[in-house]
Amino acid sequence: CVSCGLCASVCPMDSISRSENTYSIDQKRCIGCGVCVGKCPAGAITFGPAEKDRIVTPPEKNFDYLLKMATKRNTSLVPFTLKRT
């Protein structure tokens, strides 16, 4: 790391911050998109295989995802209506 800050400026999740003389990634916020890897002129950022507990398989249907998120947030999907065609 040459402390240029390019990685932090392009991170869509704001998961990279300056700490002392270098930058560090908050792994709880990082989604592993790799945008920072492409911007690092020193090649200081690399990604390995994701830890098994961080791998998420997305639902097959968008409605299932909305339902999961609503349940997690303890909210209702009542404002949404489904059009049957």
Biopython code that builds the backbone (N, CA, C, O; Angstrom):
import numpy as np
from Bio.PDB.StructureBuilder import StructureBuilder

atoms = [
    (1, "CYS", "N", (0.846, -1.188, 0.000)),
    (1, "CYS", "CA", (0.000, 0.000, 0.000)),
    (1, "CYS", "C", (0.886, 1.245, 0.000)),
    (1, "CYS", "O", (1.790, 1.390, 0.823)),
    (2, "VAL", "N", (0.604, 2.123, -0.933)),
    (2, "VAL", "CA", (1.353, 3.377, -1.005)),
    (2, "VAL", "C", (0.541, 4.539, -0.428)),
    (2, "VAL", "O", (0.911, 5.702, -0.591)),
    (3, "SER", "N", (-0.561, 4.221, 0.243)),
    (3, "SER", "CA", (-1.438, 5.207, 0.908)),
    (3, "SER", "C", (-1.979, 6.272, -0.023)),
    (3, "SER", "O", (-2.101, 7.433, 0.369)),
    (4, "CYS", "N", (-2.309, 5.894, -1.259)),
    (4, "CYS", "CA", (-2.854, 6.873, -2.206)),
    (4, "CYS", "C", (-4.335, 7.146, -1.967)),
    (4, "CYS", "O", (-4.820, 8.231, -2.289)),
    (5, "GLY", "N", (-5.064, 6.172, -1.405)),
    (5, "GLY", "CA", (-6.479, 6.360, -1.098)),
    (5, "GLY", "C", (-7.433, 6.113, -2.246)),
    (5, "GLY", "O", (-8.636, 6.329, -2.099)),
    (6, "LEU", "N", (-6.925, 5.663, -3.396)),
    (6, "LEU", "CA", (-7.816, 5.396, -4.527)),
    (6, "LEU", "C", (-8.839, 4.312, -4.190)),
    (6, "LEU", "O", (-10.003, 4.402, -4.580)),
    (7, "CYS", "N", (-8.402, 3.313, -3.478)),
    (7, "CYS", "CA", (-9.310, 2.213, -3.110)),
    (7, "CYS", "C", (-10.489, 2.730, -2.294)),
    (7, "CYS", "O", (-11.635, 2.356, -2.543)),
    (8, "ALA", "N", (-10.207, 3.585, -1.328)),
    (8, "ALA", "CA", (-11.266, 4.127, -0.472)),
    (8, "ALA", "C", (-12.207, 5.020, -1.258)),
    (8, "ALA", "O", (-13.403, 5.066, -0.970)),
    (9, "SER", "N", (-11.682, 5.730, -2.248)),
    (9, "SER", "CA", (-12.524, 6.651, -3.016)),
    (9, "SER", "C", (-13.493, 5.923, -3.951)),
    (9, "SER", "O", (-14.522, 6.491, -4.316)),
    (10, "VAL", "N", (-13.195, 4.691, -4.344)),
    (10, "VAL", "CA", (-14.075, 3.960, -5.264)),
    (10, "VAL", "C", (-14.932, 2.900, -4.575)),
    (10, "VAL", "O", (-15.818, 2.329, -5.211)),
    (11, "CYS", "N", (-14.697, 2.627, -3.318)),
    (11, "CYS", "CA", (-15.445, 1.574, -2.619)),
    (11, "CYS", "C", (-16.922, 1.950, -2.493)),
    (11, "CYS", "O", (-17.240, 2.949, -1.848)),
    (12, "PRO", "N", (-17.835, 1.175, -3.094)),
    (12, "PRO", "CA", (-19.257, 1.502, -3.028)),
    (12, "PRO", "C", (-19.875, 1.274, -1.645)),
    (12, "PRO", "O", (-20.964, 1.772, -1.363)),
    (13, "MET", "N", (-19.187, 0.528, -0.790)),
    (13, "MET", "CA", (-19.732, 0.223, 0.537)),
    (13, "MET", "C", (-19.059, 1.034, 1.649)),
    (13, "MET", "O", (-19.375, 0.840, 2.823)),
    (14, "ASP", "N", (-18.149, 1.927, 1.304)),
    (14, "ASP", "CA", (-17.406, 2.701, 2.311)),
    (14, "ASP", "C", (-16.746, 1.777, 3.330)),
    (14, "ASP", "O", (-16.742, 2.061, 4.527)),
    (15, "SER", "N", (-16.196, 0.683, 2.852)),
    (15, "SER", "CA", (-15.606, -0.283, 3.780)),
    (15, "SER", "C", (-14.093, -0.110, 3.936)),
    (15, "SER", "O", (-13.458, -0.854, 4.683)),
    (16, "ILE", "N", (-13.519, 0.862, 3.239)),
    (16, "ILE", "CA", (-12.073, 1.081, 3.326)),
    (16, "ILE", "C", (-11.806, 2.421, 3.996)),
    (16, "ILE", "O", (-12.347, 3.452, 3.594)),
    (17, "SER", "N", (-10.966, 2.390, 5.018)),
    (17, "SER", "CA", (-10.663, 3.632, 5.743)),
    (17, "SER", "C", (-9.176, 3.711, 6.065)),
    (17, "SER", "O", (-8.467, 2.705, 6.094)),
    (18, "ARG", "N", (-8.734, 4.925, 6.303)),
    (18, "ARG", "CA", (-7.321, 5.147, 6.620)),
    (18, "ARG", "C", (-7.079, 4.808, 8.087)),
    (18, "ARG", "O", (-7.833, 5.223, 8.967)),
    (19, "SER", "N", (-6.023, 4.053, 8.332)),
    (19, "SER", "CA", (-5.607, 3.751, 9.700)),
    (19, "SER", "C", (-4.086, 3.869, 9.769)),
    (19, "SER", "O", (-3.359, 3.084, 9.159)),
    (20, "GLU", "N", (-3.633, 4.836, 10.501)),
    (20, "GLU", "CA", (-2.209, 5.160, 10.625)),
    (20, "GLU", "C", (-1.618, 5.471, 9.248)),
    (20, "GLU", "O", (-2.061, 6.424, 8.608)),
    (21, "ASN", "N", (-0.650, 4.714, 8.776)),
    (21, "ASN", "CA", (0.013, 5.007, 7.494)),
    (21, "ASN", "C", (-0.503, 4.202, 6.320)),
    (21, "ASN", "O", (0.098, 4.234, 5.246)),
    (22, "THR", "N", (-1.600, 3.481, 6.493)),
    (22, "THR", "CA", (-2.103, 2.618, 5.428)),
    (22, "THR", "C", (-3.631, 2.602, 5.465)),
    (22, "THR", "O", (-4.241, 3.252, 6.314)),
    (23, "TYR", "N", (-4.231, 1.877, 4.568)),
    (23, "TYR", "CA", (-5.688, 1.742, 4.516)),
    (23, "TYR", "C", (-6.059, 0.317, 4.891)),
    (23, "TYR", "O", (-5.307, -0.623, 4.634)),
    (24, "SER", "N", (-7.218, 0.171, 5.498)),
    (24, "SER", "CA", (-7.670, -1.169, 5.877)),
    (24, "SER", "C", (-9.126, -1.352, 5.469)),
    (24, "SER", "O", (-9.882, -0.389, 5.337)),
    (25, "ILE", "N", (-9.496, -2.609, 5.273)),
    (25, "ILE", "CA", (-10.841, -2.958, 4.822)),
    (25, "ILE", "C", (-11.634, -3.525, 5.988)),
    (25, "ILE", "O", (-11.188, -4.450, 6.667)),
    (26, "ASP", "N", (-12.821, -2.955, 6.211)),
    (26, "ASP", "CA", (-13.741, -3.484, 7.213)),
    (26, "ASP", "C", (-14.476, -4.656, 6.569)),
    (26, "ASP", "O", (-15.370, -4.451, 5.748)),
    (27, "GLN", "N", (-14.107, -5.878, 6.933)),
    (27, "GLN", "CA", (-14.654, -7.060, 6.278)),
    (27, "GLN", "C", (-16.133, -7.276, 6.552)),
    (27, "GLN", "O", (-16.783, -8.032, 5.830)),
    (28, "LYS", "N", (-16.677, -6.639, 7.567)),
    (28, "LYS", "CA", (-18.115, -6.757, 7.826)),
    (28, "LYS", "C", (-18.912, -5.937, 6.817)),
    (28, "LYS", "O", (-20.062, -6.267, 6.528)),
    (29, "ARG", "N", (-18.321, -4.875, 6.277)),
    (29, "ARG", "CA", (-19.004, -4.021, 5.299)),
    (29, "ARG", "C", (-18.689, -4.412, 3.854)),
    (29, "ARG", "O", (-19.494, -4.167, 2.955)),
    (30, "CYS", "N", (-17.530, -5.013, 3.634)),
    (30, "CYS", "CA", (-17.081, -5.354, 2.282)),
    (30, "CYS", "C", (-17.978, -6.429, 1.668)),
    (30, "CYS", "O", (-18.294, -7.432, 2.307)),
    (31, "ILE", "N", (-18.384, -6.197, 0.407)),
    (31, "ILE", "CA", (-19.214, -7.194, -0.284)),
    (31, "ILE", "C", (-18.407, -7.990, -1.308)),
    (31, "ILE", "O", (-18.952, -8.843, -2.008)),
    (32, "GLY", "N", (-17.106, -7.706, -1.392)),
    (32, "GLY", "CA", (-16.226, -8.467, -2.275)),
    (32, "GLY", "C", (-16.392, -8.168, -3.748)),
    (32, "GLY", "O", (-16.141, -9.038, -4.581)),
    (33, "CYS", "N", (-16.811, -6.953, -4.096)),
    (33, "CYS", "CA", (-17.047, -6.619, -5.509)),
    (33, "CYS", "C", (-15.753, -6.500, -6.301)),
    (33, "CYS", "O", (-15.763, -6.707, -7.514)),
    (34, "GLY", "N", (-14.635, -6.172, -5.648)),
    (34, "GLY", "CA", (-13.344, -6.108, -6.311)),
    (34, "GLY", "C", (-13.027, -4.803, -7.008)),
    (34, "GLY", "O", (-12.005, -4.713, -7.687)),
    (35, "VAL", "N", (-13.867, -3.781, -6.867)),
    (35, "VAL", "CA", (-13.608, -2.491, -7.502)),
    (35, "VAL", "C", (-12.281, -1.917, -7.020)),
    (35, "VAL", "O", (-11.525, -1.352, -7.811)),
    (36, "CYS", "N", (-11.999, -2.056, -5.749)),
    (36, "CYS", "CA", (-10.755, -1.528, -5.177)),
    (36, "CYS", "C", (-9.523, -2.218, -5.758)),
    (36, "CYS", "O", (-8.479, -1.588, -5.924)),
    (37, "VAL", "N", (-9.640, -3.491, -6.063)),
    (37, "VAL", "CA", (-8.510, -4.255, -6.601)),
    (37, "VAL", "C", (-8.047, -3.653, -7.923)),
    (37, "VAL", "O", (-6.848, -3.506, -8.160)),
    (38, "GLY", "N", (-8.992, -3.309, -8.772)),
    (38, "GLY", "CA", (-8.672, -2.745, -10.073)),
    (38, "GLY", "C", (-8.095, -1.342, -10.011)),
    (38, "GLY", "O", (-7.394, -0.920, -10.931)),
    (39, "LYS", "N", (-8.376, -0.620, -8.948)),
    (39, "LYS", "CA", (-7.903, 0.757, -8.823)),
    (39, "LYS", "C", (-6.563, 0.867, -8.120)),
    (39, "LYS", "O", (-5.925, 1.916, -8.211)),
    (40, "CYS", "N", (-6.112, -0.151, -7.433)),
    (40, "CYS", "CA", (-4.879, -0.070, -6.649)),
    (40, "CYS", "C", (-3.655, -0.085, -7.559)),
    (40, "CYS", "O", (-3.365, -1.110, -8.177)),
    (41, "PRO", "N", (-2.922, 1.047, -7.655)),
    (41, "PRO", "CA", (-1.761, 1.088, -8.546)),
    (41, "PRO", "C", (-0.593, 0.229, -8.053)),
    (41, "PRO", "O", (0.266, -0.156, -8.846)),
    (42, "ALA", "N", (-0.554, -0.073, -6.763)),
    (42, "ALA", "CA", (0.544, -0.861, -6.198)),
    (42, "ALA", "C", (0.240, -2.363, -6.184)),
    (42, "ALA", "O", (1.113, -3.172, -5.870)),
    (43, "GLY", "N", (-0.999, -2.733, -6.524)),
    (43, "GLY", "CA", (-1.379, -4.145, -6.489)),
    (43, "GLY", "C", (-1.396, -4.712, -5.077)),
    (43, "GLY", "O", (-1.145, -5.899, -4.870)),
    (44, "ALA", "N", (-1.691, -3.859, -4.115)),
    (44, "ALA", "CA", (-1.631, -4.261, -2.714)),
    (44, "ALA", "C", (-2.892, -4.972, -2.234)),
    (44, "ALA", "O", (-2.895, -5.544, -1.143)),
    (45, "ILE", "N", (-3.959, -4.948, -3.024)),
    (45, "ILE", "CA", (-5.217, -5.569, -2.602)),
    (45, "ILE", "C", (-5.461, -6.811, -3.437)),
    (45, "ILE", "O", (-5.436, -6.753, -4.666)),
    (46, "THR", "N", (-5.698, -7.931, -2.775)),
    (46, "THR", "CA", (-6.051, -9.168, -3.464)),
    (46, "THR", "C", (-7.186, -9.829, -2.707)),
    (46, "THR", "O", (-7.364, -9.602, -1.510)),
    (47, "PHE", "N", (-7.940, -10.634, -3.399)),
    (47, "PHE", "CA", (-9.017, -11.396, -2.766)),
    (47, "PHE", "C", (-8.753, -12.871, -2.969)),
    (47, "PHE", "O", (-8.334, -13.300, -4.044)),
    (48, "GLY", "N", (-9.000, -13.636, -1.934)),
    (48, "GLY", "CA", (-8.928, -15.078, -2.028)),
    (48, "GLY", "C", (-10.344, -15.624, -2.013)),
    (48, "GLY", "O", (-11.303, -14.856, -2.093)),
    (49, "PRO", "N", (-10.488, -16.917, -1.913)),
    (49, "PRO", "CA", (-11.832, -17.503, -1.822)),
    (49, "PRO", "C", (-12.568, -16.978, -0.580)),
    (49, "PRO", "O", (-11.967, -16.776, 0.475)),
    (50, "ALA", "N", (-13.867, -16.766, -0.730)),
    (50, "ALA", "CA", (-14.680, -16.290, 0.383)),
    (50, "ALA", "C", (-14.804, -17.366, 1.453)),
    (50, "ALA", "O", (-14.797, -18.561, 1.159)),
    (51, "GLU", "N", (-14.917, -16.922, 2.691)),
    (51, "GLU", "CA", (-15.155, -17.862, 3.790)),
    (51, "GLU", "C", (-16.544, -18.446, 3.616)),
    (51, "GLU", "O", (-17.460, -17.748, 3.181)),
    (52, "LYS", "N", (-16.710, -19.709, 3.948)),
    (52, "LYS", "CA", (-17.976, -20.394, 3.700)),
    (52, "LYS", "C", (-19.171, -19.732, 4.379)),
    (52, "LYS", "O", (-20.277, -19.759, 3.838)),
    (53, "ASP", "N", (-18.968, -19.135, 5.560)),
    (53, "ASP", "CA", (-20.093, -18.512, 6.255)),
    (53, "ASP", "C", (-20.492, -17.164, 5.632)),
    (53, "ASP", "O", (-21.513, -16.593, 6.017)),
    (54, "ARG", "N", (-19.705, -16.649, 4.678)),
    (54, "ARG", "CA", (-20.031, -15.386, 4.014)),
    (54, "ARG", "C", (-20.658, -15.596, 2.639)),
    (54, "ARG", "O", (-21.085, -14.633, 2.003)),
    (55, "ILE", "N", (-20.717, -16.833, 2.175)),
    (55, "ILE", "CA", (-21.294, -17.109, 0.865)),
    (55, "ILE", "C", (-22.804, -17.213, 0.999)),
    (55, "ILE", "O", (-23.317, -17.982, 1.812)),
    (56, "VAL", "N", (-23.509, -16.431, 0.192)),
    (56, "VAL", "CA", (-24.971, -16.399, 0.235)),
    (56, "VAL", "C", (-25.510, -16.774, -1.136)),
    (56, "VAL", "O", (-25.108, -16.193, -2.144)),
    (57, "THR", "N", (-26.403, -17.727, -1.177)),
    (57, "THR", "CA", (-27.054, -18.101, -2.426)),
    (57, "THR", "C", (-28.332, -17.273, -2.553)),
    (57, "THR", "O", (-29.209, -17.365, -1.694)),
    (58, "PRO", "N", (-28.451, -16.467, -3.610)),
    (58, "PRO", "CA", (-29.638, -15.625, -3.744)),
    (58, "PRO", "C", (-30.877, -16.447, -4.048)),
    (58, "PRO", "O", (-30.782, -17.509, -4.662)),
    (59, "PRO", "N", (-32.048, -15.963, -3.620)),
    (59, "PRO", "CA", (-33.291, -16.672, -3.927)),
    (59, "PRO", "C", (-33.556, -16.688, -5.432)),
    (59, "PRO", "O", (-33.062, -15.829, -6.162)),
    (60, "GLU", "N", (-34.329, -17.659, -5.891)),
    (60, "GLU", "CA", (-34.628, -17.769, -7.318)),
    (60, "GLU", "C", (-35.541, -16.650, -7.801)),
    (60, "GLU", "O", (-35.412, -16.196, -8.938)),
    (61, "LYS", "N", (-36.461, -16.200, -6.953)),
    (61, "LYS", "CA", (-37.434, -15.179, -7.358)),
    (61, "LYS", "C", (-37.243, -13.912, -6.521)),
    (61, "LYS", "O", (-36.915, -13.979, -5.337)),
    (62, "ASN", "N", (-37.451, -12.771, -7.153)),
    (62, "ASN", "CA", (-37.323, -11.493, -6.446)),
    (62, "ASN", "C", (-38.282, -11.393, -5.267)),
    (62, "ASN", "O", (-37.931, -10.839, -4.225)),
    (63, "PHE", "N", (-39.498, -11.928, -5.427)),
    (63, "PHE", "CA", (-40.472, -11.857, -4.348)),
    (63, "PHE", "C", (-39.958, -12.581, -3.107)),
    (63, "PHE", "O", (-40.167, -12.114, -1.987)),
    (64, "ASP", "N", (-39.289, -13.711, -3.295)),
    (64, "ASP", "CA", (-38.727, -14.450, -2.160)),
    (64, "ASP", "C", (-37.690, -13.602, -1.428)),
    (64, "ASP", "O", (-37.607, -13.630, -0.200)),
    (65, "TYR", "N", (-36.899, -12.845, -2.199)),
    (65, "TYR", "CA", (-35.903, -11.953, -1.595)),
    (65, "TYR", "C", (-36.597, -10.845, -0.802)),
    (65, "TYR", "O", (-36.201, -10.549, 0.326)),
    (66, "LEU", "N", (-37.626, -10.233, -1.383)),
    (66, "LEU", "CA", (-38.373, -9.178, -0.677)),
    (66, "LEU", "C", (-38.994, -9.708, 0.607)),
    (66, "LEU", "O", (-38.966, -9.042, 1.642)),
    (67, "LEU", "N", (-39.549, -10.903, 0.532)),
    (67, "LEU", "CA", (-40.159, -11.515, 1.707)),
    (67, "LEU", "C", (-39.114, -11.769, 2.794)),
    (67, "LEU", "O", (-39.368, -11.518, 3.972)),
    (68, "LYS", "N", (-37.949, -12.262, 2.402)),
    (68, "LYS", "CA", (-36.869, -12.516, 3.359)),
    (68, "LYS", "C", (-36.430, -11.218, 4.033)),
    (68, "LYS", "O", (-36.257, -11.175, 5.251)),
    (69, "MET", "N", (-36.250, -10.162, 3.240)),
    (69, "MET", "CA", (-35.829, -8.872, 3.795)),
    (69, "MET", "C", (-36.907, -8.279, 4.707)),
    (69, "MET", "O", (-36.589, -7.721, 5.758)),
    (70, "ALA", "N", (-38.161, -8.393, 4.318)),
    (70, "ALA", "CA", (-39.252, -7.870, 5.144)),
    (70, "ALA", "C", (-39.313, -8.605, 6.478)),
    (70, "ALA", "O", (-39.528, -7.989, 7.522)),
    (71, "THR", "N", (-39.125, -9.907, 6.443)),
    (71, "THR", "CA", (-39.129, -10.703, 7.668)),
    (71, "THR", "C", (-37.960, -10.300, 8.555)),
    (71, "THR", "O", (-38.114, -10.164, 9.769)),
    (72, "LYS", "N", (-36.797, -10.112, 7.952)),
    (72, "LYS", "CA", (-35.617, -9.715, 8.708)),
    (72, "LYS", "C", (-35.810, -8.345, 9.369)),
    (72, "LYS", "O", (-35.353, -8.116, 10.489)),
    (73, "ARG", "N", (-36.486, -7.448, 8.669)),
    (73, "ARG", "CA", (-36.725, -6.094, 9.188)),
    (73, "ARG", "C", (-37.985, -5.998, 10.032)),
    (73, "ARG", "O", (-38.299, -4.933, 10.564)),
    (74, "ASN", "N", (-38.707, -7.102, 10.159)),
    (74, "ASN", "CA", (-39.953, -7.151, 10.910)),
    (74, "ASN", "C", (-40.972, -6.165, 10.338)),
    (74, "ASN", "O", (-41.645, -5.449, 11.079)),
    (75, "THR", "N", (-41.075, -6.142, 8.994)),
    (75, "THR", "CA", (-42.049, -5.293, 8.317)),
    (75, "THR", "C", (-42.953, -6.163, 7.465)),
    (75, "THR", "O", (-42.777, -7.378, 7.384)),
    (76, "SER", "N", (-43.922, -5.520, 6.830)),
    (76, "SER", "CA", (-44.901, -6.246, 6.038)),
    (76, "SER", "C", (-44.736, -5.925, 4.561)),
    (76, "SER", "O", (-44.197, -4.876, 4.208)),
    (77, "LEU", "N", (-45.195, -6.814, 3.707)),
    (77, "LEU", "CA", (-45.207, -6.572, 2.272)),
    (77, "LEU", "C", (-46.576, -6.117, 1.799)),
    (77, "LEU", "O", (-46.844, -6.128, 0.597)),
    (78, "VAL", "N", (-47.445, -5.716, 2.714)),
    (78, "VAL", "CA", (-48.809, -5.321, 2.378)),
    (78, "VAL", "C", (-48.858, -4.200, 1.335)),
    (78, "VAL", "O", (-49.727, -4.256, 0.464)),
    (79, "PRO", "N", (-47.984, -3.185, 1.363)),
    (79, "PRO", "CA", (-48.068, -2.149, 0.340)),
    (79, "PRO", "C", (-47.814, -2.656, -1.082)),
    (79, "PRO", "O", (-48.187, -1.991, -2.049)),
    (80, "PHE", "N", (-47.185, -3.821, -1.219)),
    (80, "PHE", "CA", (-46.890, -4.368, -2.534)),
    (80, "PHE", "C", (-48.039, -5.269, -2.994)),
    (80, "PHE", "O", (-48.583, -6.054, -2.218)),
    (81, "THR", "N", (-48.387, -5.138, -4.252)),
    (81, "THR", "CA", (-49.403, -6.023, -4.809)),
    (81, "THR", "C", (-48.818, -6.748, -6.005)),
    (81, "THR", "O", (-47.985, -6.201, -6.728)),
    (82, "LEU", "N", (-49.244, -7.944, -6.206)),
    (82, "LEU", "CA", (-48.773, -8.744, -7.339)),
    (82, "LEU", "C", (-49.842, -8.732, -8.419)),
    (82, "LEU", "O", (-51.013, -8.997, -8.147)),
    (83, "LYS", "N", (-49.433, -8.424, -9.644)),
    (83, "LYS", "CA", (-50.358, -8.459, -10.774)),
    (83, "LYS", "C", (-50.279, -9.821, -11.418)),
    (83, "LYS", "O", (-49.199, -10.256, -11.816)),
    (84, "ARG", "N", (-51.348, -10.469, -11.521)),
    (84, "ARG", "CA", (-51.407, -11.769, -12.192)),
    (84, "ARG", "C", (-51.814, -11.543, -13.642)),
    (84, "ARG", "O", (-52.837, -10.912, -13.911)),
    (85, "THR", "N", (-51.032, -12.047, -14.561)),
    (85, "THR", "CA", (-51.382, -11.879, -15.970)),
    (85, "THR", "C", (-51.621, -13.182, -16.646)),
    (85, "THR", "O", (-51.926, -13.212, -17.839)),
]
sb = StructureBuilder()
sb.init_structure("model")
sb.init_model(0)
sb.init_chain("A")
sb.init_seg("    ")
for serial, (resi, resn, name, xyz) in enumerate(atoms, 1):
    if name == "N":
        sb.init_residue(resn, " ", resi, " ")
    sb.init_atom(name, np.array(xyz, "f"), 0.0, 1.0, " ", f" {name:<3s}", serial, name[0])
structure = sb.get_structure()
